[in-house]
Each structure stands twice: as structure tokens, then as C-alpha cells.
Amino acid sequence: MPRKTNLDRPAGGRGGRTRSSSTSEARTPRPKPKIDFTVDALDYRNTNLLRQFVTDAGRILPRKSTGLPAPYQRQLPRSIKRARQMLLMK
């Protein structure tokens, strides 16, 4: 039995969403946060700074929402978890 070919489908891929092709509506870039601390300030003892990157439920915010550079974001969970172990943070 021969395979069916879907010639009536658009050649844009496997379904999913398609973007509107209007070039007049350009996306505005996400604003970058001002980082006024160094990676050394991401210490487990600096709980006031670490609380800015934790939700009320205690979850660590992802890099997409914090806007931190990658080395800072790697240091952040380490410091938060150390502060939690030493009962400096909940």
C-alpha cells in the first residue's frame, strides 16, 4: 500500500504555532536588570540579597526571570542551599 502524502498541509513544519509575518510589530527586548553586586556578594551569609532570588514558596528563581549572568546564576543556588543548611534562610 503506498504512503499518503500530505500535500494539502503547509510546508512550515510539523504543526505548532506560526508567527505573524508583520514586520511593523518588532518585539521589544526584555529589560536587563542592573547588577550592582559582584559574584563575591553571592555568599550564604548575605541573606538579604539571596531572598531577592527566592519566591515566597521558597523556590529559586530561574535565570530567565532573574536576568543574572551564567556564573552568577550557578553560584546562586549553591549559596541559597548553604544558607538553608545553616538555617539562615527558610
QUIMO-V393755 format. One record per residue. SS is DSSP state (helix for helix, strand for strand, loop for the rest). PSI is psi in radians with two decimals (* if undefined). NEAR is the number of other C-alpha atoms within 8 Angstrom. Layout:
SS&PSI&NEAR  SS&PSI&NEAR
This chain:
loop&2.25&2  loop&2.67&3  loop&2.57&4  loop&2.42&4  loop&2.38&4  loop&1.44&5  loop&-0.30&5  loop&-0.16&4  loop&2.63&5  loop&2.66&6  loop&0.42&4  loop&0.01&5  loop&-2.67&6  loop&0.73&4  loop&-2.55&5  loop&-3.08&5  loop&2.58&4  loop&2.52&4  loop&2.58&4  loop&2.50&4  loop&0.35&4  loop&2.09&5  loop&-0.17&5  loop&-0.44&4  loop&1.43&5  loop&2.47&5  loop&2.46&4  loop&2.35&4  loop&2.66&4  loop&2.35&4  loop&2.37&4  loop&2.34&5  loop&2.63&7  loop&2.08&4  loop&1.88&6  loop&0.54&4  loop&2.82&6  loop&3.00&7  helix&-0.40&8  helix&-0.44&6  helix&-0.31&7  loop&1.16&13  loop&2.69&7  loop&-0.35&10  loop&-0.31&6  loop&1.27&9  helix&-0.49&10  helix&-0.70&6  helix&-0.71&8  helix&-0.52&13  helix&-0.36&8  helix&-0.39&7  helix&0.31&9  strand&2.41&11  loop&3.05&10  loop&-0.51&5  loop&-0.13&5  loop&0.16&7  loop&2.48&7  strand&2.27&8  loop&2.51&9  loop&2.93&6  helix&-0.53&10  helix&-0.63&5  helix&-0.44&6  helix&-0.61&9  loop&0.29&8  loop&2.68&9  loop&2.79&7  helix&-0.77&7  helix&-0.61&7  helix&-0.73&10  helix&-0.51&10  helix&-0.61&8  helix&-0.51&10  helix&-0.92&10  helix&-0.56&9  helix&-0.80&8  helix&-0.70&12  helix&-0.75&11  helix&-0.61&8  helix&-0.71&9  helix&-0.62&13  helix&-0.68&10  helix&-0.63&7  loop&0.17&7  loop&0.53&7  loop&-0.44&9  loop&2.77&8  loop&*&5
